[in-house]
Amino acid sequence: MIKTIIFDIGGVLIGYNWLDFLTQLFNGDEDLAKRLKEHIFKNWAEVDRGVLSDEELLDLFSKDAPELRKEIEYFWEHVGEALWQFDFTKDWLKELKARGYQLLYLSNWSQHVRDCAEKQLDFLPLMDGGVFSYKVKLIKPDHAIYQEIIKKYNLTPSECVFLDDKLENCEAARECGLHAVQVVDHNHDIALAGLEALLEK
């Protein structure tokens, strides 16, 4: 019997498209957007891990492209604008909460991005808590971060279901004893059907 539903945030409760955002941010320059995306996101795991300072991250992003430093800094200042909350997010959480489920989040997320996206994250008070990667210096799919949330909330893994948009994170959750449902290509209808099938057992 499922008692706890654990949500990833990006791709599950919040949407984003980095290439589209970068293209818009730099006046439709797709070539520049692709170059920036390449240099920034090949090191994005270090953003979520929460060990490096902002300055160290900017140095890392621009290490192989120092000529893009100003553009990278501009992106970093506006990163929160790339995110949007799905229209259904709050209603979905409220409905599940009304049905008696404990709702938690387990998300690879940085302090800087969180600070820049307070509006998009305004559903967090509807939840019962959770773990952000930057706070524990661990990122999915490391099993240790799943153990962190299990320990913190005294969870029984077999009574939990985890939703994430990345297959490797769902597989790691299953390896830690949790049920998991992948949100593939933002197709929440299919994910919702998978979730409800588990909740009915």
Backbone as CSV, one residue per row, in Angstrom:
resi,resn,N_x,N_y,N_z,CA_x,CA_y,CA_z,C_x,C_y,C_z
1,MET,0.841,-1.201,0.000,0.000,0.000,0.000,0.877,1.251,0.000
2,ILE,0.632,2.115,-0.947,1.411,3.346,-1.060,0.895,4.379,-0.054
3,LYS,1.828,4.926,0.734,1.484,5.970,1.695,2.145,7.313,1.366
4,THR,3.264,7.257,0.644,4.048,8.458,0.367,4.340,8.568,-1.118
5,ILE,4.128,9.761,-1.665,4.457,10.040,-3.056,5.590,11.059,-3.065
6,ILE,6.677,10.710,-3.726,7.870,11.547,-3.760,8.047,12.085,-5.179
7,PHE,8.128,13.390,-5.299,8.205,14.033,-6.602,9.588,14.598,-6.889
8,ASP,10.100,14.313,-8.080,11.113,15.189,-8.649,10.380,16.488,-8.986
9,ILE,11.103,17.568,-9.194,10.448,18.846,-9.490,10.551,19.206,-10.970
10,GLY,11.767,19.380,-11.483,11.927,19.745,-12.882,11.448,18.646,-13.818
11,GLY,10.538,18.984,-14.717,9.997,18.002,-15.641,8.790,17.268,-15.108
12,VAL,8.497,17.459,-13.813,7.350,16.788,-13.190,6.344,17.816,-12.675
13,LEU,6.827,18.798,-11.916,5.967,19.853,-11.382,6.272,21.212,-12.006
14,ILE,7.454,21.315,-12.594,7.896,22.557,-13.236,8.454,22.217,-14.618
15,GLY,8.170,23.067,-15.596,8.684,22.858,-16.941,9.875,23.741,-17.246
16,TYR,10.651,23.330,-18.237,11.797,24.128,-18.692,12.231,23.622,-20.061
17,ASN,12.820,24.505,-20.834,13.462,24.138,-22.094,14.649,25.074,-22.256
18,TRP,15.816,24.576,-21.898,16.992,25.439,-21.816,17.360,26.051,-23.165
19,LEU,17.300,25.265,-24.240,17.688,25.803,-25.546,16.733,26.902,-25.992
20,ASP,15.446,26.682,-25.822,14.472,27.720,-26.192,14.697,28.988,-25.371
21,PHE,14.943,28.791,-24.076,15.145,29.955,-23.208,16.393,30.733,-23.617
22,LEU,17.487,30.016,-23.851,18.727,30.686,-24.251,18.555,31.409,-25.580
23,THR,17.831,30.815,-26.495,17.596,31.454,-27.793,16.817,32.756,-27.617
24,GLN,15.792,32.710,-26.774,14.996,33.911,-26.511,15.811,34.962,-25.765
25,LEU,16.616,34.499,-24.810,17.404,35.416,-23.983,18.405,36.205,-24.823
26,PHE,18.900,35.560,-25.874,19.906,36.208,-26.716,19.343,36.510,-28.119
27,ASN,18.114,37.046,-28.104,17.506,37.649,-29.295,17.461,36.729,-30.510
28,GLY,17.140,35.462,-30.257,16.944,34.529,-31.365,18.216,33.963,-31.969
29,ASP,19.354,34.177,-31.338,20.632,33.678,-31.859,20.773,32.192,-31.487
30,GLU,20.339,31.321,-32.379,20.332,29.885,-32.084,21.740,29.316,-31.969
31,ASP,22.652,29.789,-32.779,24.030,29.282,-32.725,24.670,29.613,-31.377
32,LEU,24.468,30.840,-30.913,24.995,31.231,-29.611,24.325,30.409,-28.514
33,ALA,23.028,30.221,-28.616,22.289,29.450,-27.614,22.830,28.024,-27.518
34,LYS,23.106,27.411,-28.653,23.627,26.039,-28.660,25.018,25.974,-28.035
35,ARG,25.853,26.965,-28.327,27.194,27.001,-27.737,27.117,27.186,-26.221
36,LEU,26.264,28.071,-25.786,26.115,28.292,-24.342,25.589,27.040,-23.657
37,LYS,24.591,26.420,-24.244,24.014,25.203,-23.653,25.077,24.118,-23.514
38,GLU,25.896,23.981,-24.538,26.956,22.967,-24.499,27.913,23.212,-23.336
39,HIS,28.361,24.437,-23.188,29.373,24.722,-22.169,28.792,24.763,-20.758
40,ILE,27.570,25.210,-20.607,26.962,25.306,-19.277,26.502,23.952,-18.777
41,PHE,25.803,23.213,-19.623,25.107,22.036,-19.108,25.935,20.763,-19.072
42,LYS,27.115,20.802,-19.667,27.977,19.631,-19.509,28.505,19.552,-18.072
43,ASN,28.390,20.654,-17.335,28.844,20.685,-15.936,27.700,20.953,-14.961
44,TRP,26.466,20.784,-15.404,25.319,21.162,-14.577,25.206,20.326,-13.304
45,ALA,25.726,19.113,-13.327,25.672,18.279,-12.114,26.318,18.991,-10.941
46,GLU,27.346,19.787,-11.212,28.031,20.497,-10.125,27.179,21.642,-9.588
47,VAL,26.282,22.167,-10.414,25.331,23.171,-9.936,24.432,22.542,-8.873
48,ASP,23.877,21.389,-9.207,22.934,20.725,-8.301,23.605,20.142,-7.068
49,ARG,24.876,19.805,-7.182,25.570,19.188,-6.045,25.760,20.187,-4.905
50,GLY,25.849,21.468,-5.241,25.888,22.494,-4.205,27.194,22.633,-3.461
51,VAL,28.291,22.196,-4.069,29.594,22.284,-3.405,30.348,23.542,-3.825
52,LEU,30.211,23.946,-5.098,30.957,25.084,-5.629,30.203,26.394,-5.419
53,SER,30.946,27.469,-5.274,30.354,28.801,-5.193,29.874,29.235,-6.571
54,ASP,29.075,30.300,-6.616,28.623,30.820,-7.904,29.808,31.189,-8.788
55,GLU,30.795,31.824,-8.222,31.964,32.234,-9.001,32.712,31.023,-9.547
56,GLU,32.831,29.997,-8.742,33.495,28.773,-9.200,32.706,28.098,-10.311
57,LEU,31.381,28.141,-10.215,30.545,27.565,-11.273,30.703,28.346,-12.570
58,LEU,30.700,29.673,-12.476,30.872,30.493,-13.666,32.241,30.245,-14.302
59,ASP,33.250,30.054,-13.475,34.582,29.728,-13.996,34.547,28.386,-14.725
60,LEU,33.818,27.429,-14.160,33.714,26.101,-14.767,32.975,26.167,-16.101
61,PHE,31.866,26.893,-16.130,31.084,27.022,-17.363,31.897,27.659,-18.490
62,SER,32.719,28.641,-18.141,33.443,29.410,-19.163,34.881,28.935,-19.370
63,LYS,35.252,27.855,-18.704,36.634,27.376,-18.782,37.094,27.152,-20.213
64,ASP,36.254,26.508,-21.022,36.623,26.197,-22.404,36.098,27.227,-23.403
65,ALA,35.459,28.266,-22.890,34.923,29.307,-23.777,34.958,30.655,-23.059
66,PRO,36.140,31.133,-22.733,36.243,32.401,-21.986,35.605,33.581,-22.705
67,GLU,35.503,33.474,-24.023,34.892,34.557,-24.797,33.385,34.660,-24.555
68,LEU,32.803,33.651,-23.921,31.366,33.646,-23.628,31.065,33.992,-22.169
69,ARG,32.065,34.437,-21.449,31.893,34.673,-20.012,30.743,35.635,-19.716
70,LYS,30.665,36.749,-20.418,29.615,37.730,-20.137,28.227,37.154,-20.409
71,GLU,28.095,36.395,-21.493,26.807,35.774,-21.824,26.428,34.726,-20.784
72,ILE,27.411,33.977,-20.313,27.148,32.971,-19.286,26.701,33.639,-17.988
73,GLU,27.348,34.731,-17.628,26.957,35.464,-16.430,25.533,36.015,-16.564
74,TYR,25.200,36.495,-17.752,23.853,37.034,-17.995,22.812,35.924,-17.863
75,PHE,23.095,34.756,-18.418,22.201,33.600,-18.247,22.015,33.273,-16.765
76,TRP,23.105,33.257,-16.025,23.064,32.887,-14.609,22.194,33.861,-13.812
77,GLU,22.227,35.116,-14.190,21.410,36.139,-13.515,19.918,35.953,-13.797
78,HIS,19.604,35.372,-14.942,18.208,35.268,-15.377,17.690,33.836,-15.388
79,VAL,18.432,32.901,-14.802,18.102,31.483,-14.926,16.684,31.134,-14.452
80,GLY,16.199,31.833,-13.436,14.868,31.533,-12.923,13.766,31.759,-13.931
81,GLU,14.009,32.655,-14.880,13.004,32.982,-15.888,12.781,31.843,-16.880
82,ALA,13.668,30.859,-16.870,13.544,29.724,-17.782,12.499,28.719,-17.315
83,LEU,12.062,28.832,-16.082,11.200,27.826,-15.470,9.763,28.301,-15.395
84,TRP,8.838,27.363,-15.549,7.426,27.679,-15.351,6.739,26.537,-14.619
85,GLN,5.816,26.900,-13.773,5.034,25.900,-13.037,3.917,25.393,-13.935
86,PHE,3.739,24.078,-13.999,2.658,23.527,-14.798,1.309,23.966,-14.231
87,ASP,0.345,24.169,-15.116,-0.972,24.654,-14.695,-1.643,23.732,-13.681
88,PHE,-1.360,22.453,-13.789,-2.045,21.461,-12.948,-1.328,21.180,-11.635
89,THR,-0.147,21.734,-11.438,0.696,21.323,-10.302,-0.014,21.458,-8.957
90,LYS,-0.507,22.630,-8.638,-1.105,22.834,-7.321,-2.363,21.972,-7.132
91,ASP,-3.209,21.910,-8.140,-4.436,21.108,-8.024,-4.111,19.640,-7.830
92,TRP,-3.089,19.169,-8.530,-2.671,17.771,-8.404,-2.193,17.475,-6.987
93,LEU,-1.354,18.342,-6.462,-0.846,18.138,-5.105,-1.974,18.220,-4.073
94,LYS,-2.859,19.175,-4.240,-3.976,19.323,-3.294,-4.878,18.094,-3.314
95,GLU,-5.104,17.562,-4.507,-5.984,16.396,-4.641,-5.364,15.162,-3.992
96,LEU,-4.077,14.959,-4.208,-3.399,13.820,-3.599,-3.314,13.981,-2.084
97,LYS,-3.084,15.199,-1.630,-3.025,15.465,-0.196,-4.383,15.198,0.450
98,ALA,-5.446,15.584,-0.232,-6.794,15.362,0.295,-7.118,13.883,0.400
99,ARG,-6.447,13.084,-0.406,-6.655,11.628,-0.361,-5.817,10.959,0.720
100,GLY,-5.027,11.759,1.423,-4.318,11.239,2.584,-2.872,10.842,2.373
101,TYR,-2.317,11.151,1.196,-0.937,10.763,0.940,0.047,11.789,1.491
102,GLN,1.157,11.289,2.004,2.264,12.162,2.366,2.969,12.546,1.059
103,LEU,3.227,13.843,0.885,3.849,14.334,-0.339,5.215,14.929,-0.033
104,LEU,6.237,14.402,-0.692,7.603,14.861,-0.496,8.235,15.163,-1.854
105,TYR,9.334,15.907,-1.829,10.094,16.145,-3.059,11.517,15.633,-2.877
106,LEU,12.087,15.162,-3.963,13.488,14.734,-4.000,14.026,15.206,-5.341
107,SER,14.789,16.291,-5.312,15.115,16.956,-6.568,16.550,17.455,-6.612
108,ASN,17.183,17.249,-7.773,18.477,17.865,-8.032,18.223,19.347,-8.292
109,TRP,18.696,20.178,-7.379,18.340,21.610,-7.416,19.441,22.399,-6.728
110,SER,19.703,23.598,-7.225,20.745,24.416,-6.607,20.148,25.539,-5.772
111,GLN,20.918,26.041,-4.833,20.480,27.163,-4.005,20.209,28.390,-4.872
112,HIS,21.089,28.653,-5.830,20.930,29.828,-6.685,19.648,29.744,-7.506
113,VAL,19.411,28.599,-8.121,18.207,28.459,-8.947,16.959,28.530,-8.077
114,ARG,17.030,27.968,-6.881,15.884,28.064,-5.979,15.591,29.523,-5.628
115,ASP,16.634,30.266,-5.329,16.447,31.678,-4.989,15.853,32.468,-6.156
116,CYS,16.187,32.056,-7.378,15.706,32.759,-8.575,14.317,32.306,-9.011
117,ALA,13.794,31.276,-8.370,12.525,30.698,-8.828,11.526,30.528,-7.683
118,GLU,11.510,31.483,-6.785,10.596,31.379,-5.641,9.136,31.315,-6.083
119,LYS,8.787,32.103,-7.097,7.403,32.113,-7.574,7.012,30.762,-8.156
120,GLN,7.900,30.186,-8.955,7.603,28.904,-9.578,7.520,27.769,-8.548
121,LEU,8.177,27.962,-7.419,8.205,26.931,-6.373,7.193,27.208,-5.261
122,ASP,6.215,28.042,-5.525,5.296,28.416,-4.447,4.336,27.298,-4.042
123,PHE,4.462,26.138,-4.673,3.667,24.966,-4.268,4.324,24.195,-3.121
124,LEU,5.565,24.509,-2.794,6.276,23.738,-1.768,5.531,23.676,-0.428
125,PRO,4.854,24.754,0.014,4.108,24.656,1.279,2.968,23.640,1.252
126,LEU,2.558,23.216,0.070,1.510,22.197,-0.025,2.054,20.803,0.273
127,MET,3.369,20.679,0.318,4.002,19.384,0.511,4.458,19.226,1.959
128,ASP,4.826,18.019,2.304,5.196,17.706,3.685,6.695,17.787,3.938
129,GLY,7.425,18.190,2.922,8.872,18.299,3.084,9.580,17.657,1.915
130,GLY,10.880,17.442,2.088,11.638,16.815,1.027,13.121,17.094,1.141
131,VAL,13.843,16.746,0.089,15.298,16.888,0.066,15.712,17.528,-1.256
132,PHE,16.407,18.647,-1.158,17.058,19.249,-2.314,18.518,18.803,-2.328
133,SER,19.023,18.509,-3.515,20.387,17.986,-3.628,21.430,18.933,-3.035
134,TYR,21.258,20.236,-3.235,22.291,21.171,-2.779,22.442,21.169,-1.261
135,LYS,21.392,20.770,-0.550,21.463,20.767,0.915,22.230,19.568,1.462
136,VAL,22.230,18.470,0.713,22.901,17.253,1.210,24.164,16.941,0.414
137,LYS,24.481,17.783,-0.591,25.687,17.636,-1.414,25.722,16.289,-2.133
138,LEU,24.549,15.821,-2.517,24.397,14.568,-3.247,23.420,14.798,-4.383
139,ILE,23.580,14.052,-5.477,22.644,14.174,-6.583,22.155,12.803,-7.036
140,LYS,20.933,12.775,-7.532,20.422,11.571,-8.165,21.241,11.308,-9.435
141,PRO,21.492,10.060,-9.787,20.903,8.833,-9.229,21.737,8.145,-8.150
142,ASP,22.597,8.864,-7.464,23.351,8.281,-6.352,22.380,7.707,-5.321
143,HIS,22.550,6.449,-4.991,21.651,5.815,-4.018,21.634,6.555,-2.688
144,ALA,22.726,7.228,-2.372,22.829,7.884,-1.066,21.761,8.960,-0.879
145,ILE,21.352,9.633,-1.948,20.358,10.690,-1.776,18.976,10.092,-1.518
146,TYR,18.719,8.913,-2.065,17.451,8.243,-1.765,17.436,7.780,-0.311
147,GLN,18.584,7.319,0.142,18.674,6.903,1.543,18.499,8.091,2.486
148,GLU,18.923,9.274,2.030,18.749,10.484,2.842,17.271,10.749,3.125
149,ILE,16.439,10.688,2.088,15.023,10.995,2.302,14.321,9.869,3.054
150,ILE,14.754,8.637,2.808,14.185,7.499,3.545,14.462,7.651,5.036
151,LYS,15.693,8.000,5.363,16.087,8.161,6.763,15.430,9.383,7.390
152,LYS,15.420,10.500,6.671,14.901,11.754,7.217,13.436,11.644,7.615
153,TYR,12.652,10.928,6.796,11.205,10.835,7.050,10.767,9.444,7.510
154,ASN,11.766,8.617,7.883,11.481,7.282,8.419,10.519,6.522,7.503
155,LEU,10.847,6.490,6.219,9.975,5.891,5.220,10.213,4.387,5.086
156,THR,9.161,3.688,4.748,9.269,2.298,4.327,9.264,2.316,2.799
157,PRO,10.391,1.988,2.160,10.493,2.156,0.709,9.359,1.518,-0.087
158,SER,8.911,0.349,0.323,7.858,-0.343,-0.418,6.517,0.388,-0.343
159,GLU,6.411,1.356,0.558,5.178,2.144,0.695,5.290,3.504,0.012
160,CYS,6.346,3.672,-0.804,6.593,4.947,-1.470,6.621,4.768,-2.985
161,VAL,6.189,5.796,-3.686,6.339,5.838,-5.141,7.022,7.152,-5.509
162,PHE,7.975,7.060,-6.414,8.793,8.199,-6.812,8.518,8.533,-8.271
163,LEU,8.293,9.807,-8.566,8.064,10.264,-9.938,9.227,11.135,-10.395
164,ASP,9.782,10.807,-11.556,10.920,11.551,-12.096,10.861,11.482,-13.616
165,ASP,11.434,12.489,-14.279,11.419,12.474,-15.743,12.603,11.734,-16.341
166,LYS,13.578,11.334,-15.530,14.755,10.642,-16.044,14.738,9.166,-15.650
167,LEU,14.947,8.314,-16.636,14.889,6.872,-16.421,15.900,6.420,-15.378
168,GLU,17.134,6.951,-15.456,18.173,6.493,-14.536,17.826,6.812,-13.081
169,ASN,17.098,7.907,-12.866,16.689,8.249,-11.500,15.585,7.326,-11.009
170,CYS,14.706,6.928,-11.907,13.650,5.970,-11.546,14.251,4.603,-11.260
171,GLU,15.209,4.196,-12.071,15.855,2.901,-11.854,16.583,2.873,-10.519
172,ALA,17.251,3.968,-10.169,17.956,4.038,-8.884,16.966,3.959,-7.727
173,ALA,15.819,4.608,-7.875,14.789,4.551,-6.832,14.325,3.113,-6.627
174,ARG,14.106,2.405,-7.728,13.680,0.996,-7.619,14.759,0.147,-6.960
175,GLU,16.010,0.440,-7.281,17.125,-0.293,-6.661,17.189,-0.049,-5.159
176,CYS,16.620,1.086,-4.722,16.570,1.404,-3.291,15.261,0.927,-2.649
177,GLY,14.462,0.193,-3.406,13.259,-0.412,-2.849,11.979,0.366,-3.044
178,LEU,12.046,1.545,-3.690,10.846,2.339,-3.921,10.181,1.917,-5.236
179,HIS,8.900,2.164,-5.341,8.237,2.094,-6.641,8.600,3.363,-7.395
180,ALA,8.509,3.334,-8.714,8.853,4.528,-9.482,8.021,4.598,-10.756
181,VAL,7.695,5.826,-11.128,6.967,6.112,-12.366,7.732,7.205,-13.098
182,GLN,8.064,6.939,-14.361,8.768,7.946,-15.147,7.780,8.830,-15.899
183,VAL,8.025,10.140,-15.844,7.266,11.093,-16.651,8.061,11.286,-17.944
184,VAL,7.653,10.616,-19.003,8.400,10.608,-20.255,7.945,11.762,-21.155
185,ASP,8.900,12.586,-21.570,8.615,13.691,-22.503,7.449,14.565,-22.031
186,HIS,7.394,14.809,-20.731,6.356,15.666,-20.139,4.946,15.105,-20.358
187,ASN,4.843,13.795,-20.637,3.522,13.191,-20.840,2.954,12.795,-19.484
188,HIS,2.312,13.742,-18.844,1.801,13.507,-17.503,0.583,12.593,-17.495
189,ASP,-0.141,12.507,-18.596,-1.309,11.624,-18.636,-0.900,10.168,-18.456
190,ILE,0.166,9.774,-19.155,0.662,8.406,-19.022,1.232,8.185,-17.627
191,ALA,1.984,9.159,-17.126,2.559,9.041,-15.782,1.459,8.962,-14.726
192,LEU,0.423,9.765,-14.903,-0.682,9.755,-13.952,-1.370,8.399,-13.939
193,ALA,-1.538,7.804,-15.115,-2.149,6.473,-15.188,-1.289,5.452,-14.459
194,GLY,0.027,5.549,-14.630,0.931,4.640,-13.935,0.891,4.834,-12.430
195,LEU,0.833,6.084,-12.015,0.747,6.385,-10.579,-0.547,5.841,-9.993
196,GLU,-1.659,6.111,-10.637,-2.954,5.670,-10.116,-3.053,4.156,-10.051
197,ALA,-2.415,3.463,-10.999,-2.415,1.990,-10.985,-1.706,1.490,-9.731
198,LEU,-0.624,2.156,-9.342,0.084,1.771,-8.116,-0.745,2.106,-6.874
199,LEU,-1.400,3.257,-6.891,-2.153,3.687,-5.719,-3.371,2.801,-5.474
200,GLU,-3.858,2.170,-6.522,-5.041,1.321,-6.380,-4.723,-0.060,-5.821
201,LYS,-3.439,-0.417,-5.805,-3.068,-1.749,-5.306,-3.217,-1.857,-3.806
